[in-house]
Every structure is written in C-alpha cells, then in structure tokens.
Amino acid sequence: MKIAFYTFGCKVNQYETQALRQQFAAAGWEVLDFAHDAPWDAVVVNSCTVTAEGDRKTRQLLRRLRREHPDAAICLTGCFPQAFPEAAQAMEEADVVTGSRDRRGLSQALDRFLATGKRVVELRPHQQGEAFEAMSAESFGRRTRAFVKIEDGCENYCAYCIIPTARGPVRSKPIEALREELAALARSGYQEVVLAGINLSAYGREYGLRLIDAIEAAAGTPGLRRVRLGSLEPDVIGPEDFSRMAAAGKICPQFHLSLQAGCDATLRRMGRRYDTAHYRAAVEEIRRRFPLAAITTDLMVGFPGETEEDFLESLEFAKDIGFSRIHVFPYSRRPGTRAAQMPSQVPQEEKRRRAARLIAAGEELRKEFLAQMVGTVQEVLFEEGGAQGQTGYTPNYTPVTVQELRPPQGQVLPVRLTSLLGEGCGGCL
C-alpha cells in the first residue's frame, strides 16, 4: 500500500508530518513523494488554520484530490478539523478526519476505513492536564538541519488567534526524552537542530523548567554544531535568558521575535502581553549579546480599530528596529475569537494597501541587513545545489551561494560574502 503526505503551515506541522511518515513506514506502508509519485492508495493532508486563507487552501486541495484521485483514501488531520470540527466533518471529500490530538491513532483510523469502507471521524477536544504526545522524527530527507518539536499548545488567547482551540494547553517534551532525540539526530549526521513549538517560549513550565534549559541541553549535545530557535514571545524571554544562550555557544544568532504590531494601542486591543518598550529592550539585549544577529518578525495590518495613525506608528517602529525580514499578513477574521466580534473592522482594500506598504519597507530593511553581511566571513552550512551554484546558510540564516564544481553538501565551511544575490548573498570559499 502506498501513501503520500501534504503539509500546510508551521515547523511544528512539518515535524509532525515527518513523524507520521515514519509511523506509517513502520506499519508497512510505502511512503511516496506527493508531488512526483502519484498515484497512491492514500494521502494525508496535515492542515493549518492560522488564517481563513489556510482553511480555503485546505478545502481547495481536498476537492482537487478527490477529483484527480477518486480511488485514493483521503485523510484530513491537524489544526483545521481540531478548531472547526463541524466544518471539517462537512467536508465529505475526506474519508478519515482526525485533529491535532492522538497522531498515532491516524494509521488505525485509516486501516478501519480501508477495511469497512465507512467514513471515520475522530475528533476529541483538548483538555487541561493532557500529556505531551510522544513522537520523534529521525529523518528529514536531504535536509541538513532537523526540526525537534519540544512544546505544544498555547494559553495566551490573543484576541485574533484560534490556536489555543486548535492546539490546547501548554505541554512539553520531557527533558530526558529531548536529550535522547537530540543525541539520535547527532548520530544520524545532522549538524543543526531547530527547536520548535506552538508557544516555544512556554517550554517546561509544567516541570519547573524554562526554554533555556532545553536550549542548553541542545547546545550540550556532542556532534551538533548549531542550535536554532523557532518563534519566541518577547514577554517571557529576558536578559538572563539571552546571557545564558550566549554562554552556551552554538546558538544561531537568528531570533524570530513575534511582534504583531508596533503600536501600543493596537497591542492592547490584540491582548498581547508586552509593549513596544519591552520589545525594544529585548532586541537591544539580543544585539548586545549576538553581533550581526538577524531579528525577524510577524506584523499584522488591519487589526480591528487600527487607524491610519496606528499603522504609521507600527511602520515607523519596524523601520526603527531594523528587522532583517518581516512576514506581513492582513488581519484574518476568525470565528471563535474576540477580534471577530470587534467593531471598526478594516476594509479589505485598506488592509491590502497597508500590507503592500509594509512589505516594501521590509524589502528595504532586508537589503540594508544583507549589505552589512557583505565583506564578512561566515560559517556556511551547505544544503543544496542549483543553477547558480551551491547554497547554504550562515548562522543568522542568510542564504549564501558559491560557485563550486564539487558541492560540499552537509559541510560547514568558512565563506567570504562578496555580493548581494537575490534574497541572500554570493560568496567564495
């Protein structure tokens, strides 16, 4: 029996899909590539529901799969059915529907459908006290970096966000299990790991631990050369954390510090737990500890009640911080959140205008950041070859391309960055 997987969304979803691939392979399935190896006997769609656009893409893919692969068993799993179970059950293209709980149960649910021909829908709501679901991913294809999911769930309940419903309460991978997974990845030859979570900054709270404990465990793993972090919440990461990160070594100076808005009035309406002064102080501490650190972020435009003045304040704050990259997205109205019922919803056309202006500013900031990199020598972890040469990434995640006849994939080599090249830099060994 042959099966393929398609993943929407974040690094956590990518990790969970890889864990599912391994589980199905262990159960005797032949795991194929979604893009190139059709037809298959079954396909799993791991969904994302952060935005309404994500839901639309999930529906569109299911309809296409049913049309183009009428004989395949289609499984829908992940955040969308967990957050919106009634909507997911109504999507008859899916033969099996599960959520973001009990990933191990997906293969059994599919087996039942194949044995009986009867649709299987298993959606259990999250509840306080549930444990972190044990899973691991030991192989990431040809990638030279590995993701490690160390945390799940979020309890912040920001006004715009459905994720606490989709992912449930905070729970963390036990530290000993984390050490074992990190050691296994090092033995498999991975030189870089990315610690990921739904609310990564909340790691360990049920054990009396903090994220820095997981970071130090990763940095202390023999064989691993780099430790990279997923998205961080600025309200729970402080100067002591950054000091310990710097002392641990191996920590990549790339920090995705979630902002959402650079205007204090908008942050209060969003229910965020920090203000711009706190955020600025965190950035300054990072830059003090990590020279040439890349500070990336998410910025939302058009949140309910955002005035033109609020938007301009957010725009100027972004320019002042000098982000190396900004992920810009218009506010998406989500049923089940406080913001969906707020007055003064911003028209779509105005959201698009603001997004375009912020994207343009972000592109200029990106060029300024890359210009600082030119002339420096950086340790580059090479990953893949292409028409322009061999590409890899610096510790601060700047893509670097060099012209090499024998691509040094999987190696970390010093490279002098000589020029700007697209979204990254060109260099020479």
C-alpha positions as CSV (number, residue, x, y, z in Angstrom):
1,M,0.0,0.0,0.0
2,K,1.3,3.4,-1.0
3,I,0.7,6.7,0.9
4,A,1.7,10.4,0.4
5,F,1.6,13.4,2.7
6,Y,0.9,17.1,2.1
7,T,1.6,19.7,4.9
8,F,0.3,23.2,5.4
9,G,1.7,25.6,8.0
10,C,4.4,25.8,10.5
11,K,7.6,23.9,11.5
12,V,5.6,22.0,14.1
13,N,3.3,20.7,11.4
14,Q,6.3,19.8,9.3
15,Y,7.8,17.9,12.2
16,E,4.6,16.1,12.9
17,T,4.2,15.1,9.3
18,Q,7.7,13.6,9.3
19,A,6.8,11.7,12.5
20,L,3.6,10.4,10.7
21,R,5.6,9.3,7.7
22,Q,7.9,7.3,9.9
23,Q,4.9,5.7,11.7
24,F,3.3,4.7,8.5
25,A,6.5,3.3,7.1
26,A,7.0,1.2,10.3
27,A,3.4,-0.1,9.8
28,G,4.3,-1.4,6.3
29,W,3.2,1.5,4.1
30,E,5.4,2.6,1.2
31,V,5.7,6.4,1.7
32,L,5.9,8.3,-1.6
33,D,6.5,11.8,-2.7
34,F,3.3,13.8,-3.0
35,A,4.5,15.9,-6.0
36,H,6.0,13.2,-8.1
37,D,4.9,9.7,-7.2
38,A,1.2,9.6,-7.8
39,P,-1.0,7.5,-7.9
40,W,-1.1,6.4,-4.2
41,D,-3.6,4.3,-2.2
42,A,-4.0,7.0,0.4
43,V,-3.0,10.6,1.1
44,V,-2.8,12.6,4.3
45,V,-3.4,16.4,4.4
46,N,-2.0,18.0,7.5
47,S,-3.8,21.2,7.8
48,C,-3.2,24.7,9.2
49,T,-5.9,27.1,10.5
50,V,-4.0,30.2,11.5
51,T,-5.8,32.2,8.8
52,A,-9.0,31.9,6.8
53,E,-6.8,31.6,3.7
54,G,-5.3,28.5,5.2
55,D,-8.7,26.9,5.6
56,R,-9.6,27.9,2.0
57,K,-6.4,26.2,0.7
58,T,-7.2,23.0,2.6
59,R,-10.7,22.9,1.1
60,Q,-9.4,23.6,-2.4
61,L,-6.7,20.8,-2.0
62,L,-9.3,18.2,-0.8
63,R,-11.6,19.0,-3.7
64,R,-8.7,18.6,-6.2
65,L,-7.5,15.4,-4.6
66,R,-11.0,13.8,-4.8
67,R,-11.3,14.9,-8.4
68,E,-7.9,13.8,-9.6
69,H,-7.5,10.7,-7.4
70,P,-11.1,9.3,-7.0
71,D,-9.9,5.9,-5.7
72,A,-7.5,7.1,-3.1
73,A,-8.4,7.3,0.6
74,I,-8.1,10.9,1.7
75,C,-7.2,11.7,5.3
76,L,-7.7,15.2,6.8
77,T,-5.8,15.9,10.0
78,G,-4.3,18.8,12.0
79,C,-5.4,22.1,13.3
80,F,-8.3,22.9,11.0
81,P,-10.5,19.9,12.0
82,Q,-9.5,20.4,15.6
83,A,-10.6,24.0,15.7
84,F,-13.6,23.7,13.5
85,P,-14.9,20.1,13.9
86,E,-18.3,20.7,12.3
87,A,-16.9,22.4,9.2
88,A,-14.3,19.5,8.9
89,Q,-17.0,16.8,9.2
90,A,-19.0,18.5,6.5
91,M,-16.0,18.2,4.0
92,E,-17.2,14.9,2.5
93,E,-14.1,14.6,0.3
94,A,-12.2,13.4,3.4
95,D,-12.7,9.7,4.2
96,V,-10.8,10.0,7.5
97,V,-10.9,13.1,9.7
98,T,-8.8,13.5,12.8
99,G,-7.4,16.5,14.7
100,S,-4.2,17.6,16.4
101,R,-4.6,15.0,19.2
102,D,-3.5,11.4,19.1
103,R,-1.4,11.4,15.9
104,R,-0.6,7.8,16.5
105,G,-4.3,6.9,16.0
106,L,-4.4,8.1,12.4
107,S,-3.0,5.0,10.9
108,Q,-5.5,2.8,12.8
109,A,-8.3,5.1,11.7
110,L,-7.2,4.7,8.1
111,D,-7.0,1.0,8.5
112,R,-10.6,0.9,9.7
113,F,-11.8,2.9,6.7
114,L,-10.0,0.7,4.3
115,A,-11.4,-2.4,6.0
116,T,-15.0,-1.3,6.2
117,G,-15.4,1.5,3.6
118,K,-17.2,3.5,6.3
119,R,-16.0,7.1,6.9
120,V,-14.1,7.6,10.1
121,V,-14.3,10.9,12.1
122,E,-12.4,11.0,15.4
123,L,-12.2,14.5,16.9
124,R,-11.5,14.8,20.6
125,P,-11.4,18.3,22.2
126,H,-8.2,19.3,24.1
127,Q,-8.4,19.4,27.9
128,Q,-6.3,20.7,30.8
129,G,-3.8,18.1,32.0
130,E,-3.3,16.2,28.8
131,A,0.2,15.0,28.3
132,F,2.7,15.9,25.6
133,E,2.2,13.3,22.8
134,A,5.4,11.3,22.5
135,M,6.7,11.3,18.9
136,S,10.0,11.7,17.2
137,A,11.3,12.3,13.7
138,E,14.7,10.8,12.8
139,S,15.0,11.7,9.1
140,F,14.2,14.9,7.2
141,G,15.0,13.7,3.7
142,R,18.0,15.5,2.2
143,R,17.9,18.4,4.7
144,T,21.0,19.1,6.7
145,R,19.0,20.5,9.6
146,A,16.5,18.7,11.7
147,F,13.4,20.0,13.5
148,V,12.6,19.0,17.1
149,K,9.2,19.7,18.5
150,I,9.6,20.3,22.2
151,E,6.4,22.1,23.1
152,D,2.7,22.1,22.1
153,G,-0.3,24.3,22.9
154,C,-0.8,27.9,23.9
155,E,-2.8,29.6,26.6
156,N,-2.3,33.2,25.7
157,Y,-5.7,33.6,24.0
158,C,-4.7,36.7,21.9
159,A,-7.8,38.4,20.6
160,Y,-7.2,37.3,17.0
161,C,-6.0,33.8,17.4
162,I,-7.7,30.4,17.2
163,I,-4.6,28.4,18.0
164,P,-5.4,27.8,21.7
165,T,-8.5,26.0,20.5
166,A,-6.7,24.1,17.8
167,R,-3.7,23.1,19.9
168,G,-4.9,23.1,23.5
169,P,-3.0,23.8,26.7
170,V,0.8,24.1,27.0
171,R,2.6,20.8,27.4
172,S,6.3,20.0,26.9
173,K,8.6,17.2,25.8
174,P,10.3,15.8,28.9
175,I,13.9,16.9,29.1
176,E,15.4,13.4,29.1
177,A,13.3,12.4,26.0
178,L,14.6,15.6,24.4
179,R,18.2,14.7,25.1
180,E,17.7,11.2,23.7
181,E,16.2,12.6,20.5
182,L,18.9,15.2,20.1
183,A,21.6,12.5,20.5
184,A,19.9,10.3,17.9
185,L,19.9,13.2,15.4
186,A,23.5,13.9,16.0
187,R,24.4,10.2,15.4
188,S,22.4,10.4,12.2
189,G,24.8,13.2,11.0
190,Y,22.6,16.3,11.5
191,Q,24.7,19.3,12.3
192,E,21.9,21.8,13.1
193,V,18.7,21.4,15.0
194,V,15.7,23.8,15.2
195,L,13.8,23.8,18.4
196,A,10.1,24.3,17.6
197,G,6.8,24.7,19.4
198,I,3.4,26.3,19.2
199,N,4.4,28.6,22.0
200,L,8.1,27.7,22.3
201,S,8.8,30.3,25.0
202,A,6.4,28.4,27.4
203,Y,8.5,25.2,27.3
204,G,8.9,23.3,30.5
205,R,6.5,25.2,32.8
206,E,4.8,22.0,34.0
207,Y,8.2,20.6,35.0
208,G,9.5,23.7,36.7
209,L,11.8,24.2,33.7
210,R,12.2,27.0,31.1
211,L,13.1,27.2,27.5
212,I,16.7,28.0,28.3
213,D,17.0,24.5,29.9
214,A,16.1,22.9,26.5
215,I,18.4,25.2,24.7
216,E,21.3,24.3,26.9
217,A,20.5,20.6,26.5
218,A,20.7,21.0,22.7
219,A,23.9,23.1,22.9
220,G,25.5,20.4,25.1
221,T,24.8,17.6,22.6
222,P,28.0,16.2,21.2
223,G,28.1,16.3,17.4
224,L,25.6,19.2,17.0
225,R,27.2,22.4,15.7
226,R,24.2,24.7,15.6
227,V,21.0,25.2,17.6
228,R,18.3,27.4,16.0
229,L,15.2,28.6,17.7
230,G,11.6,28.9,16.4
231,S,9.4,31.8,17.1
232,L,9.7,33.5,20.5
233,E,7.3,35.5,22.6
234,P,9.1,38.6,23.9
235,D,7.2,38.8,27.2
236,V,8.8,35.7,28.7
237,I,12.3,35.9,27.4
238,G,14.6,38.2,29.3
239,P,18.2,39.4,29.7
240,E,19.2,36.3,31.8
241,D,18.0,34.0,29.0
242,F,20.0,35.8,26.3
243,S,23.0,35.8,28.6
244,R,22.8,32.0,29.1
245,M,22.2,31.5,25.4
246,A,25.4,33.4,24.5
247,A,27.3,31.4,27.2
248,A,26.0,28.1,25.9
249,G,27.6,28.6,22.5
250,K,26.2,27.0,19.2
251,I,23.1,29.2,19.4
252,C,22.3,30.7,15.9
253,P,22.1,34.5,16.1
254,Q,18.7,34.5,14.3
255,F,15.7,35.3,16.5
256,H,12.2,35.4,15.3
257,L,10.7,37.6,17.9
258,S,6.9,37.9,17.4
259,L,5.7,41.5,17.3
260,Q,2.3,41.6,15.5
261,A,2.0,45.4,15.9
262,G,4.5,48.2,16.5
263,C,1.7,50.4,18.1
264,D,0.9,50.1,21.8
265,A,-2.8,50.8,21.4
266,T,-3.1,48.0,18.8
267,L,-1.1,45.6,21.0
268,R,-3.5,46.3,23.9
269,R,-6.5,45.5,21.7
270,M,-4.8,42.4,20.5
271,G,-4.4,41.2,24.0
272,R,-0.6,40.9,23.6
273,R,1.4,40.9,26.9
274,Y,4.1,43.4,26.2
275,D,4.5,46.9,24.8
276,T,6.9,48.3,22.3
277,A,9.3,49.5,25.0
278,H,9.6,45.9,26.3
279,Y,10.1,44.6,22.8
280,R,12.8,47.2,22.0
281,A,14.7,46.3,25.2
282,A,14.7,42.6,24.1
283,V,16.1,43.5,20.7
284,E,18.8,45.6,22.3
285,E,19.8,42.8,24.6
286,I,20.0,40.3,21.7
287,R,22.2,42.6,19.7
288,R,24.4,43.2,22.7
289,R,25.0,39.5,23.1
290,F,24.9,38.4,19.4
291,P,26.7,40.7,16.9
292,L,25.1,40.7,13.4
293,A,22.0,39.0,14.8
294,A,19.1,38.7,12.4
295,I,15.9,39.8,14.0
296,T,12.8,38.6,12.1
297,T,9.2,39.1,13.0
298,D,5.5,38.8,12.1
299,L,3.5,42.0,11.6
300,M,-0.3,42.2,11.1
301,V,-2.0,45.0,9.4
302,G,-5.7,46.0,9.5
303,F,-6.5,44.6,13.0
304,P,-9.9,45.9,14.1
305,G,-9.7,49.5,15.2
306,E,-6.3,50.1,13.6
307,T,-6.3,53.7,12.4
308,E,-4.0,55.2,9.8
309,E,-2.1,56.8,12.6
310,D,-1.7,53.4,14.4
311,F,-0.5,51.8,11.1
312,L,2.1,54.6,10.6
313,E,3.3,54.2,14.2
314,S,3.8,50.4,13.6
315,L,5.5,51.1,10.3
316,E,8.0,53.5,11.9
317,F,8.7,51.2,14.8
318,A,9.5,48.4,12.3
319,K,11.9,50.7,10.4
320,D,13.5,51.8,13.7
321,I,14.1,48.3,14.9
322,G,15.7,47.4,11.6
323,F,14.3,43.9,11.1
324,S,16.2,41.6,8.7
325,R,12.9,40.1,7.5
326,I,9.2,40.8,8.1
327,H,6.4,38.4,7.5
328,V,3.5,40.7,6.7
329,F,-0.1,39.5,6.8
330,P,-3.5,41.2,6.8
331,Y,-5.8,40.5,9.7
332,S,-8.0,37.5,9.0
333,R,-11.3,37.3,10.8
334,R,-11.5,34.0,12.7
335,P,-14.8,32.7,14.1
336,G,-14.5,31.9,17.8
337,T,-12.1,34.7,18.6
338,R,-12.8,38.0,20.4
339,A,-11.5,40.1,17.5
340,A,-14.1,38.6,15.1
341,Q,-16.8,40.5,17.1
342,M,-14.9,43.8,17.5
343,P,-16.2,46.9,15.9
344,S,-14.3,49.0,13.4
345,Q,-13.3,46.2,11.1
346,V,-10.8,47.5,8.5
347,P,-11.9,47.1,4.8
348,Q,-10.0,44.6,2.8
349,E,-8.8,47.1,0.3
350,E,-7.2,49.1,3.1
351,K,-5.6,46.0,4.5
352,R,-4.0,45.3,1.1
353,R,-2.8,48.9,0.8
354,R,-1.2,48.8,4.3
355,A,0.3,45.3,3.7
356,A,1.9,46.5,0.4
357,R,3.5,49.5,2.1
358,L,4.8,47.4,4.9
359,I,6.2,44.7,2.6
360,A,8.0,47.4,0.6
361,A,9.6,48.8,3.8
362,G,10.5,45.2,4.8
363,E,12.3,44.7,1.5
364,E,14.4,47.8,2.0
365,L,15.3,46.7,5.5
366,R,16.3,43.3,4.1
367,K,18.7,44.9,1.7
368,E,20.2,47.0,4.4
369,F,20.7,44.0,6.6
370,L,22.3,42.0,3.8
371,A,24.6,44.9,2.9
372,Q,26.1,44.6,6.4
373,M,26.9,40.9,5.7
374,V,28.9,41.6,2.6
375,G,32.7,41.6,3.3
376,T,32.4,39.3,6.4
377,V,33.5,35.7,6.7
378,Q,30.7,33.4,7.8
379,E,30.5,29.7,8.6
380,V,28.0,28.3,6.0
381,L,26.2,25.0,6.3
382,F,25.7,23.9,2.7
383,E,22.4,22.3,1.7
384,E,21.6,22.1,-2.0
385,G,22.9,22.7,-5.4
386,G,21.2,24.7,-8.2
387,A,21.8,26.5,-11.5
388,Q,23.7,29.3,-9.7
389,G,25.9,27.1,-7.6
390,Q,25.8,25.5,-4.1
391,T,23.6,27.2,-1.5
392,G,23.9,27.1,2.3
393,Y,23.0,29.2,5.3
394,T,25.0,31.3,7.8
395,P,24.3,31.1,11.5
396,N,22.0,34.1,11.2
397,Y,20.2,32.3,8.3
398,T,21.5,34.4,5.4
399,P,21.4,32.3,2.3
400,V,24.8,32.1,0.6
401,T,25.5,30.8,-2.9
402,V,29.0,29.9,-4.1
403,Q,30.2,28.5,-7.4
404,E,31.7,25.1,-6.7
405,L,32.3,22.2,-9.1
406,R,32.0,19.7,-6.2
407,P,29.1,20.7,-4.0
408,P,30.1,20.3,-0.3
409,Q,26.6,19.4,0.8
410,G,26.3,18.8,4.5
411,Q,29.6,20.5,5.3
412,V,30.1,23.7,7.3
413,L,32.8,25.8,5.6
414,P,34.0,29.4,6.0
415,V,32.9,31.6,3.2
416,R,33.7,35.3,2.4
417,L,30.5,37.0,1.4
418,T,31.2,39.2,-1.6
419,S,28.0,40.5,-3.0
420,L,24.2,40.7,-2.7
421,L,22.5,38.0,-4.6
422,G,18.7,37.9,-4.7
423,E,17.4,37.3,-1.2
424,G,20.8,36.5,0.1
425,C,24.5,36.9,-0.7
426,G,27.1,35.5,-3.1
427,G,30.4,34.3,-1.7
428,C,33.6,32.4,-2.3
429,L,35.4,29.7,-0.3
